[in-house]
Amino acid sequence: MNMNRPSFEDSFGGTYLLVEPGSFNIGDEIGSGHPNEQPIVSVEISEPFFLGVRPVTQAHWTAVMNNNPSKFQEGWSAGLRPVEMVSFDDVHVFLKRLNNEQKEYIGFKGYWRLPSESEWEYVSKAGTNTRWSFGNKDSELDAHGWHAGNSGATTREVGSKKANPWGFFDMHGLVHEMTSDVWQPSHKDRHRQQNSVSSVDEYYVAKGGSWFTESDSTRSSSRRRVHRKDRKDGIGLRLVWEPSEPVT
C-alpha cells in the first residue's frame, strides 16, 4: 500500500484516507479464533474507497444530529471520544443527513456509508495475516488499542494509540464498529467480493472489540452479532466515503 495516498478532511475534523484495491483472506488465519471466523475465504477488494482514520467522535455526531446519546461524556475532551449508545437505525439517520449535504472532496462527488465486513477487515489486517496488524503477542496490544486491560473502564479519545501499518487508528479495541453486513454464523456462504454479503435484517456484524472486552475480541478477524435496535456503550462506527462521479 502506497503510504502517500490521497486523503481529505471533512468539516468535523475527520480525516479520510484512500484504501487501494487488493485481495486478502477474511477469517482467522492463525487457528486460535472463534468458529464463526471460519472458513477462510479469499476476497477481492476491487474498488478504491476512503475510510475514516478514526472512529466517529461525539463532537461529529452532535454537530450533525443535535444530540449526544453517549454514556461517556465527562471531561473537557469527551467530544474527542467515540460516539456510542447509537443503534444501527440511528446511524442510518446520521448517514442520510450527511448525504443530504452533498459535499465534494478531492474533485469528486460521493456518498457516506458504513464499511462492509470485508472492507473493514481488509483495512484492519493491513496486509498482515497475524492475530492483530502488529503481530501475535498480547503483550503488545496496549500500545495499539484500548481494551479491558488498560482502558480504566471507559472510552478514551480517538487516535491516542499507535496507528496500524496503513495509518488507521483504533482498529483494535476502543469501540466495536458497525458494518453493513447481515450477521451470518460463519464465512461458509460468503461471496468473494467487496460489498456486503446481504443487507441487514435483524442482526449486523460488528468488528474490532472494545474498551470493556478482553484482548481476543480485538483481533482483526474477530466478529460480533448485534441487533439493529441495540444501543450499547461499547459500539460505535467509522465512516466510508465512496467517490461516485467527478465534479464537472
Backbone bond lengths (Angstrom), bond angles and torsions (degrees), N, CA, C in turn:
res aa  C-N    CA-C-N  psi(-1)  N-CA   C-N-CA  omega(-1)  CA-C   N-CA-C  phi
1 M - - - 1.479 - - 1.524 108.40 -
2 N 1.320 116.47 126.51 1.464 123.17 177.74 1.533 109.82 -64.72
3 M 1.336 116.66 123.33 1.467 119.28 -176.99 1.535 112.58 -80.07
4 N 1.337 118.52 -8.05 1.462 120.82 175.04 1.529 109.95 -100.61
5 R 1.317 115.62 47.85 1.455 120.20 -175.64 1.528 110.86 -78.08
6 P 1.334 116.91 150.01 1.464 119.56 176.69 1.530 111.46 -58.28
7 S 1.325 115.07 147.08 1.461 120.88 175.67 1.524 107.96 -147.30
8 F 1.324 116.36 165.86 1.464 120.23 173.96 1.519 108.58 -150.07
9 E 1.328 116.04 164.12 1.461 121.81 175.91 1.517 109.88 -114.09
10 D 1.328 115.94 141.42 1.462 118.91 172.92 1.523 109.26 -89.13
11 S 1.327 116.92 -179.02 1.465 119.74 -176.24 1.527 112.79 -81.75
12 F 1.339 117.05 3.09 1.471 121.36 -179.28 1.527 111.91 -108.70
13 G 1.325 117.77 9.93 1.461 121.44 178.98 1.513 114.58 88.79
14 G 1.341 117.38 5.66 1.466 120.59 178.19 1.521 111.49 -85.35
15 T 1.326 116.48 144.38 1.459 122.37 175.66 1.517 108.79 -112.96
16 Y 1.321 115.77 138.62 1.477 122.53 -177.27 1.517 108.38 -124.97
17 L 1.311 115.62 130.56 1.460 122.51 -172.16 1.521 109.25 -118.85
18 L 1.333 115.58 138.46 1.458 120.42 -178.81 1.522 111.29 -66.25
19 V 1.327 115.73 133.21 1.461 123.01 172.13 1.527 106.69 -108.68
20 E 1.319 115.79 119.30 1.461 120.53 -175.98 1.524 110.80 -85.56
21 P 1.344 117.24 155.20 1.462 120.73 178.66 1.527 112.62 -61.69
22 G 1.321 115.46 159.69 1.462 121.92 179.06 1.517 108.61 172.79
23 S 1.307 116.40 -175.60 1.463 119.34 175.88 1.526 108.92 -127.15
24 F 1.322 116.02 155.73 1.466 120.99 179.84 1.517 108.00 -158.37
25 N 1.322 115.54 171.20 1.463 121.44 176.39 1.519 109.61 -101.84
26 I 1.336 115.87 118.50 1.464 119.27 174.41 1.529 107.92 -84.00
27 G 1.333 115.89 142.03 1.462 120.30 -179.92 1.518 112.06 114.48
28 D 1.320 115.12 175.37 1.468 123.27 -176.69 1.528 110.09 -81.82
29 E 1.337 115.57 107.91 1.460 120.42 -177.42 1.533 113.00 -90.26
30 I 1.330 117.24 -4.08 1.466 121.73 -179.54 1.521 111.15 -93.99
31 G 1.335 116.65 -32.80 1.459 121.04 179.81 1.509 113.95 94.54
32 S 1.346 116.30 11.76 1.473 119.68 -179.15 1.522 111.79 -108.52
33 G 1.325 117.23 2.20 1.459 120.39 -174.17 1.511 113.62 -89.44
34 H 1.314 115.02 -167.35 1.454 123.01 -178.58 1.532 109.49 -81.10
35 P 1.343 117.77 150.32 1.469 119.53 176.79 1.529 113.93 -56.27
36 N 1.350 117.98 -24.15 1.466 118.31 179.85 1.530 112.80 -71.68
37 E 1.337 116.82 -5.48 1.470 121.81 176.79 1.529 111.89 -96.20
38 Q 1.306 116.81 10.30 1.466 122.97 179.90 1.534 109.44 -117.35
39 P 1.345 119.03 162.25 1.459 125.64 -12.48 1.527 111.09 -74.85
40 I 1.324 116.59 168.53 1.459 121.58 175.47 1.529 108.18 -73.45
41 V 1.320 116.39 132.77 1.468 121.63 -178.58 1.531 108.79 -127.42
42 S 1.309 117.17 132.08 1.466 121.53 175.50 1.523 109.34 -77.31
43 V 1.332 116.01 125.07 1.470 121.56 -175.96 1.526 109.50 -119.65
44 E 1.324 115.82 138.40 1.465 122.45 178.18 1.528 109.31 -100.60
45 I 1.330 116.38 118.56 1.469 121.34 171.84 1.524 105.65 -92.13
46 S 1.320 116.65 101.87 1.462 120.52 -168.11 1.530 113.54 -94.51
47 E 1.336 116.63 -23.41 1.467 120.38 -176.20 1.524 110.77 -118.60
48 P 1.337 117.70 137.13 1.461 119.80 175.74 1.532 110.86 -68.69
49 F 1.320 116.31 153.53 1.467 121.01 175.50 1.524 107.60 -152.20
50 F 1.311 116.09 164.05 1.461 121.57 176.45 1.526 108.16 -106.20
51 L 1.335 116.22 133.72 1.464 121.21 179.75 1.516 109.55 -121.47
52 G 1.340 115.48 142.02 1.461 119.66 176.39 1.519 111.12 -58.25
53 V 1.317 116.37 132.64 1.456 121.59 179.24 1.528 110.33 -67.31
54 R 1.339 116.26 -26.55 1.474 122.59 179.54 1.534 109.04 -133.88
55 P 1.326 117.13 163.58 1.473 118.99 174.27 1.527 111.47 -64.85
56 V 1.329 115.85 160.38 1.464 121.63 176.23 1.530 109.10 -63.74
57 T 1.331 116.18 131.88 1.467 121.55 -177.09 1.528 111.56 -89.98
58 Q 1.337 114.30 165.64 1.465 120.23 173.89 1.524 110.71 -60.68
59 A 1.329 117.96 -38.43 1.472 121.29 -179.64 1.529 110.58 -62.82
60 H 1.330 116.66 -42.62 1.467 122.11 179.68 1.533 109.77 -63.03
61 W 1.322 116.23 -50.09 1.467 121.02 -179.51 1.533 110.86 -59.02
62 T 1.326 116.56 -45.95 1.461 121.52 -176.79 1.529 111.26 -63.49
63 A 1.326 116.88 -39.25 1.467 120.83 -179.63 1.526 111.62 -63.88
64 V 1.323 117.01 -32.84 1.471 121.43 -177.91 1.528 111.57 -88.00
65 M 1.340 116.23 -41.97 1.475 120.88 -170.84 1.536 114.56 -100.59
66 N 1.338 116.82 -9.69 1.472 121.27 -177.59 1.521 113.29 60.02
67 N 1.325 116.48 25.66 1.466 120.36 171.96 1.527 107.89 -154.08
68 N 1.317 115.16 160.94 1.462 120.10 177.32 1.520 108.55 -135.84
69 P 1.336 117.17 100.21 1.460 120.96 -176.97 1.527 113.83 -80.44
70 S 1.340 117.76 -3.10 1.463 121.25 -170.12 1.525 112.65 -61.13
71 K 1.316 116.33 147.23 1.463 122.17 177.61 1.521 111.12 -75.29
72 F 1.346 116.28 -39.27 1.472 120.27 -170.92 1.529 110.59 -97.84
73 Q 1.343 115.09 82.72 1.466 119.98 -175.86 1.523 113.66 -110.92
74 E 1.337 117.14 1.43 1.460 117.75 -174.69 1.531 110.72 -78.77
75 G 1.319 114.89 149.13 1.468 120.08 176.08 1.518 112.20 96.31
76 W 1.330 115.36 154.10 1.470 120.98 -174.64 1.528 112.08 -66.82
77 S 1.345 117.48 -23.83 1.465 119.54 -176.37 1.525 113.20 -98.76
78 A 1.338 117.58 13.47 1.473 120.37 -176.16 1.519 112.19 -59.31
79 G 1.327 117.41 -31.86 1.459 120.42 179.59 1.513 113.13 -60.45
80 L 1.339 116.11 -22.06 1.463 121.29 179.93 1.517 112.48 -94.28
81 R 1.326 116.49 2.04 1.462 119.72 172.81 1.525 108.92 -83.88
82 P 1.326 117.40 160.96 1.464 117.73 -179.77 1.519 111.43 -69.74
83 V 1.318 116.80 145.18 1.454 119.59 170.77 1.527 107.97 -67.30
84 E 1.315 116.96 142.52 1.472 122.75 174.65 1.523 107.72 -145.90
85 M 1.326 117.03 -176.40 1.473 121.90 -173.31 1.541 111.23 61.17
86 V 1.335 115.87 33.67 1.466 120.34 175.26 1.532 108.00 -118.71
87 S 1.317 116.16 139.74 1.464 120.81 179.29 1.522 110.16 -89.93
88 F 1.314 115.25 167.61 1.466 121.73 174.79 1.535 109.80 -56.85
89 D 1.321 116.48 -41.02 1.457 120.18 179.81 1.530 111.53 -68.08
90 D 1.331 117.68 -38.93 1.472 120.80 175.06 1.530 110.38 -58.42
91 V 1.320 115.48 -42.68 1.467 120.51 -177.22 1.525 110.89 -64.17
92 H 1.316 117.66 -32.53 1.466 118.76 179.02 1.523 112.06 -71.37
93 V 1.337 117.51 -26.97 1.465 120.69 171.19 1.535 108.94 -68.68
94 F 1.307 116.90 -44.63 1.475 123.33 177.07 1.537 110.56 -56.60
95 L 1.335 116.56 -48.28 1.466 120.84 -179.79 1.531 111.17 -62.88
96 K 1.311 116.38 -40.14 1.470 120.47 179.79 1.526 110.50 -61.77
97 R 1.322 116.36 -41.73 1.470 119.66 178.96 1.529 110.77 -65.86
98 L 1.320 116.48 -43.56 1.464 119.27 177.68 1.523 111.01 -59.99
99 N 1.316 116.91 -42.98 1.463 120.77 -176.82 1.518 113.24 -73.95
100 N 1.329 117.62 -21.13 1.461 120.36 176.25 1.521 111.80 -68.88
101 E 1.333 116.65 -20.82 1.468 119.77 -177.27 1.523 112.68 -80.76
102 Q 1.335 117.35 -21.51 1.472 122.06 174.98 1.530 113.41 46.85
103 K 1.318 115.96 57.20 1.460 119.31 175.68 1.524 110.09 -83.55
104 E 1.318 115.79 158.41 1.461 121.05 179.70 1.518 108.79 -112.79
105 Y 1.329 115.74 140.96 1.466 121.49 178.12 1.527 109.17 -133.74
106 I 1.311 114.79 145.34 1.473 123.41 178.11 1.533 113.16 41.29
107 G 1.347 115.73 38.67 1.456 120.08 175.59 1.516 115.06 80.99
108 F 1.344 117.42 11.77 1.466 120.55 -179.30 1.522 111.51 -128.53
109 K 1.311 114.57 150.26 1.457 120.66 161.73 1.529 106.77 -86.77
110 G 1.315 116.28 155.46 1.460 119.12 -179.17 1.508 110.24 -168.20
111 Y 1.330 115.88 -168.93 1.466 118.65 -179.62 1.530 109.93 -147.30
112 W 1.332 113.80 156.40 1.458 122.96 -179.35 1.514 109.96 -93.03
113 R 1.318 117.07 143.89 1.465 122.25 177.38 1.523 108.64 -160.37
114 L 1.339 115.56 174.04 1.464 121.53 171.66 1.528 108.91 -82.96
115 P 1.337 117.65 152.37 1.465 119.34 172.84 1.526 111.23 -72.24
116 S 1.328 116.41 151.48 1.463 120.05 168.70 1.524 108.60 -73.38
117 E 1.318 116.85 165.57 1.470 119.33 176.89 1.525 110.44 -60.74
118 S 1.324 117.04 -39.62 1.469 120.06 179.28 1.516 111.67 -63.20
119 E 1.323 117.10 -45.61 1.472 120.26 178.93 1.523 110.63 -61.40
120 W 1.326 116.41 -44.85 1.466 120.64 -177.80 1.525 110.35 -61.18
121 E 1.315 117.03 -48.77 1.470 120.06 -176.49 1.526 111.87 -69.42
122 Y 1.324 117.25 -34.28 1.470 122.34 175.24 1.528 110.27 -56.59
123 V 1.338 115.76 -46.23 1.468 120.16 -179.28 1.528 111.21 -73.33
124 S 1.324 117.16 -38.06 1.463 119.93 179.52 1.529 111.13 -62.96
125 K 1.318 116.57 -42.69 1.467 120.52 179.45 1.527 111.78 -71.86
126 A 1.326 116.68 -33.71 1.468 121.86 174.09 1.532 112.15 49.74
127 G 1.327 115.42 47.32 1.457 119.67 177.15 1.515 115.24 84.24
128 T 1.341 118.04 4.33 1.467 121.75 -179.27 1.531 109.77 -103.60
129 N 1.324 117.43 165.85 1.465 120.42 171.52 1.529 110.73 -128.06
130 T 1.335 115.54 21.97 1.460 122.46 -179.99 1.533 110.43 -90.44
131 R 1.336 116.93 175.04 1.465 120.60 -176.69 1.532 111.07 -60.41
132 W 1.317 115.87 -42.84 1.464 122.37 173.62 1.523 107.93 -121.79
133 S 1.312 117.48 167.43 1.467 119.91 -179.42 1.525 112.37 -67.66
134 F 1.344 117.06 -16.87 1.468 120.27 179.27 1.525 112.80 -96.75
135 G 1.337 118.12 -4.47 1.467 119.64 179.69 1.517 111.95 136.84
136 N 1.337 115.57 -157.10 1.471 121.09 -174.43 1.528 114.44 -111.47
137 K 1.336 118.66 0.91 1.465 120.56 -173.74 1.516 112.94 -93.99
138 D 1.344 115.30 118.99 1.467 120.93 173.76 1.518 112.24 -51.74
139 S 1.328 115.54 -36.75 1.469 120.41 -173.36 1.531 112.37 -63.66
140 E 1.327 117.48 -18.24 1.470 120.30 -179.35 1.528 112.71 -93.67
141 L 1.336 116.75 -4.51 1.461 119.77 -175.38 1.525 112.63 -64.46
142 D 1.330 117.45 -36.49 1.470 120.20 -176.13 1.521 112.82 -54.68
143 A 1.322 117.35 -32.77 1.468 121.02 -178.49 1.527 112.42 -75.08
144 H 1.344 116.27 -17.47 1.460 119.76 -171.81 1.527 114.31 -114.81
145 G 1.325 118.35 -14.94 1.457 118.11 -176.37 1.518 113.63 -161.57
146 W 1.345 114.57 160.32 1.461 122.61 175.35 1.516 109.24 -95.85
147 H 1.330 116.76 128.81 1.462 122.39 -178.83 1.525 107.73 -146.89
148 A 1.341 117.21 -175.65 1.470 120.05 -174.71 1.531 112.39 -57.52
149 G 1.321 116.71 -29.93 1.461 119.90 -175.29 1.509 115.47 -77.95
150 N 1.343 118.49 -15.25 1.474 117.74 -176.35 1.524 114.95 -139.78
151 S 1.331 118.09 0.56 1.467 119.03 -172.20 1.525 113.77 -81.50
152 G 1.337 117.54 -19.63 1.459 119.75 -173.27 1.519 112.10 71.02
153 A 1.336 116.34 29.19 1.470 123.48 175.66 1.526 113.60 60.45
154 T 1.329 115.74 39.64 1.458 120.97 177.49 1.526 109.23 -157.39
155 T 1.344 116.15 163.18 1.465 118.17 169.98 1.525 109.34 -73.21
156 R 1.296 116.22 167.49 1.475 122.35 178.55 1.523 108.98 -132.08
157 E 1.328 116.50 171.81 1.462 120.29 179.39 1.532 109.85 -62.95
158 V 1.328 116.31 139.47 1.468 120.58 179.41 1.530 109.86 -64.43
159 G 1.314 115.38 148.49 1.458 120.30 173.56 1.516 115.93 73.51
160 S 1.339 117.50 19.06 1.467 118.61 -177.14 1.527 113.51 -97.93
161 K 1.328 117.86 1.58 1.470 122.06 171.62 1.526 109.40 -111.21
162 K 1.340 116.95 179.34 1.468 120.41 -178.30 1.528 111.44 -67.28
163 A 1.332 116.09 145.83 1.462 121.85 175.66 1.527 110.14 -77.35
164 N 1.335 115.71 160.06 1.459 118.42 175.26 1.536 110.17 -80.65
165 P 1.341 119.96 177.61 1.461 120.65 -173.65 1.531 114.25 -59.63
166 W 1.323 118.10 -20.89 1.464 120.17 179.48 1.528 112.93 -98.59
167 G 1.350 116.73 4.20 1.455 119.68 174.50 1.515 116.14 93.77
168 F 1.333 117.74 17.76 1.467 121.53 179.57 1.528 110.70 -105.84
169 F 1.335 116.04 138.17 1.464 122.36 -177.31 1.526 110.97 -100.77
170 D 1.329 115.23 154.30 1.475 122.98 168.82 1.523 113.72 63.31
171 M 1.337 117.98 28.98 1.468 120.11 174.80 1.530 110.46 -77.21
172 H 1.327 117.00 -19.72 1.466 122.31 178.85 1.527 108.23 -114.07
173 G 1.341 116.85 96.15 1.460 119.67 177.45 1.520 113.30 96.80
174 L 1.316 115.99 -165.25 1.469 128.27 -175.47 1.526 110.93 75.07
175 V 1.334 118.77 -77.67 1.471 120.46 169.87 1.528 108.68 -137.70
176 H 1.342 115.43 144.71 1.460 119.55 166.75 1.524 107.82 -57.73
177 E 1.321 116.56 144.79 1.462 119.71 -178.01 1.527 110.48 -117.99
178 M 1.327 115.11 135.57 1.462 121.22 -179.26 1.525 111.60 -67.34
179 T 1.330 115.50 146.60 1.457 121.16 166.86 1.521 108.53 -122.55
180 S 1.315 116.24 168.96 1.467 120.71 -179.60 1.517 112.05 -88.28
181 D 1.340 118.07 7.67 1.462 121.07 -177.81 1.520 112.89 -87.22
182 V 1.321 115.91 137.45 1.461 120.92 169.28 1.533 107.94 -66.37
183 W 1.338 116.59 145.01 1.461 120.03 178.33 1.525 111.07 -68.29
184 Q 1.313 115.85 129.48 1.456 121.95 168.31 1.524 107.24 -127.63
185 P 1.351 118.55 142.70 1.463 121.11 -171.21 1.521 115.09 -72.29
186 S 1.327 117.70 -3.98 1.467 121.27 174.64 1.517 107.79 -161.58
187 H 1.339 115.95 179.84 1.473 120.25 176.50 1.534 111.57 -92.69
188 K 1.318 116.12 12.08 1.471 120.55 -172.88 1.536 112.53 -56.52
189 D 1.319 116.85 -41.15 1.467 120.42 -176.21 1.532 112.18 -101.94
190 R 1.309 116.96 16.38 1.472 120.27 -177.01 1.523 111.05 -72.49
191 H 1.337 115.16 135.19 1.463 118.38 172.26 1.531 108.45 -79.70
192 R 1.306 116.52 174.02 1.470 121.13 -174.60 1.524 112.50 -101.39
193 Q 1.312 116.12 19.42 1.465 120.24 -177.78 1.524 112.19 -103.35
194 Q 1.323 112.30 172.14 1.456 122.11 -175.33 1.527 112.76 -73.82
195 N 1.321 117.31 -35.77 1.464 120.87 -171.59 1.532 111.66 -74.23
196 S 1.332 114.93 170.61 1.466 120.68 -179.15 1.527 111.01 -59.73
197 V 1.332 115.50 149.48 1.460 120.38 178.20 1.527 109.68 -61.53
198 S 1.326 117.43 -48.69 1.464 121.54 169.09 1.524 107.32 -162.33
199 S 1.316 116.55 164.07 1.460 119.26 -173.59 1.533 110.09 -70.21
200 V 1.319 114.42 154.45 1.462 120.57 -171.99 1.525 110.74 -71.85
201 D 1.324 115.21 128.91 1.457 121.85 175.70 1.530 107.43 -95.33
202 E 1.340 116.61 -83.89 1.471 119.34 177.52 1.518 112.88 -105.15
203 Y 1.336 116.42 -41.66 1.458 120.90 -173.64 1.521 110.71 -118.33
204 Y 1.335 115.78 139.75 1.461 120.70 176.89 1.523 110.05 -117.85
205 V 1.327 115.60 170.60 1.471 122.19 178.40 1.525 109.32 -94.50
206 A 1.336 116.95 127.32 1.464 122.39 171.19 1.526 108.75 -110.49
207 K 1.320 116.20 148.82 1.465 121.78 -172.48 1.528 111.45 -130.48
208 G 1.328 115.81 154.62 1.463 120.98 163.18 1.508 118.12 102.29
209 G 1.347 118.40 -10.63 1.466 118.19 -179.34 1.520 112.10 73.43
210 S 1.333 116.44 178.77 1.465 119.06 -174.23 1.528 112.17 -151.32
211 W 1.330 114.29 -179.77 1.462 122.82 -178.02 1.529 112.42 -60.97
212 F 1.353 118.75 -24.14 1.473 119.25 -176.85 1.526 113.10 -107.86
213 T 1.347 118.52 1.56 1.462 119.52 -177.48 1.524 111.08 -100.19
214 E 1.327 115.33 157.33 1.459 120.62 178.92 1.524 110.18 -70.83
215 S 1.337 115.08 166.35 1.461 120.45 -171.93 1.520 113.18 -58.10
216 D 1.317 117.78 -32.10 1.459 120.93 -175.96 1.520 112.56 -58.91
217 S 1.331 116.75 -35.13 1.468 120.28 -176.92 1.526 112.30 -74.23
218 T 1.341 117.04 -11.88 1.467 120.02 -178.89 1.527 112.40 -91.98
219 R 1.340 117.81 0.23 1.466 120.33 177.58 1.527 110.84 -63.07
220 S 1.319 116.49 154.86 1.470 121.46 -175.86 1.517 112.93 -58.95
221 S 1.336 118.01 -36.73 1.469 120.04 -174.56 1.526 113.30 -92.09
222 S 1.335 117.38 -6.19 1.463 121.09 -178.48 1.530 110.40 -63.62
223 R 1.321 116.38 146.09 1.469 121.18 -178.24 1.520 110.25 -144.58
224 R 1.318 115.51 154.31 1.459 120.77 -175.67 1.527 109.87 -140.04
225 R 1.322 116.24 142.88 1.467 122.36 178.06 1.522 109.84 -91.10
226 V 1.349 116.50 129.25 1.466 121.10 179.11 1.526 109.53 -135.35
227 H 1.328 116.47 138.64 1.466 121.15 177.46 1.527 110.08 -74.57
228 R 1.318 116.69 142.77 1.466 120.51 -173.84 1.532 113.06 -64.45
229 K 1.326 118.57 -19.05 1.472 120.20 179.47 1.532 112.55 -98.03
230 D 1.338 117.45 -5.41 1.471 120.46 -179.04 1.525 111.51 -68.29
231 R 1.334 114.45 137.49 1.466 120.67 170.61 1.530 106.76 -119.33
232 K 1.326 116.74 117.19 1.467 121.40 -175.68 1.527 110.48 -130.13
233 D 1.351 115.12 150.24 1.467 118.50 -176.94 1.530 113.19 -79.37
234 G 1.330 116.44 2.82 1.466 119.44 176.37 1.517 113.06 -117.33
235 I 1.349 116.53 16.92 1.466 119.90 -178.78 1.522 110.30 -127.66
236 G 1.335 115.14 127.06 1.458 122.38 176.85 1.517 110.01 -136.81
237 L 1.323 115.94 -148.77 1.466 118.93 -176.26 1.514 111.30 -156.25
238 R 1.328 113.60 163.83 1.462 124.21 174.96 1.531 106.00 -133.72
239 L 1.316 117.34 141.56 1.456 120.97 -173.09 1.531 113.24 -97.12
240 V 1.317 114.55 144.02 1.464 122.50 165.05 1.521 107.78 -104.95
241 W 1.334 115.72 138.00 1.461 120.91 166.22 1.509 107.27 -113.75
242 E 1.315 115.68 122.06 1.462 120.72 -177.72 1.523 109.66 -108.79
243 P 1.330 118.26 115.37 1.461 119.42 177.69 1.523 110.79 -66.68
244 S 1.335 117.16 140.25 1.465 119.51 -176.74 1.529 113.49 -117.96
245 E 1.338 116.87 -41.77 1.462 118.13 179.00 1.522 110.05 -153.33
246 P 1.355 116.79 148.56 1.467 119.36 178.13 1.532 110.83 -65.51
247 V 1.329 115.28 148.53 1.457 120.37 174.81 1.525 107.92 -72.37
248 T 1.328 116.39 128.02 1.469 119.17 -178.58 1.515 111.65 -98.88
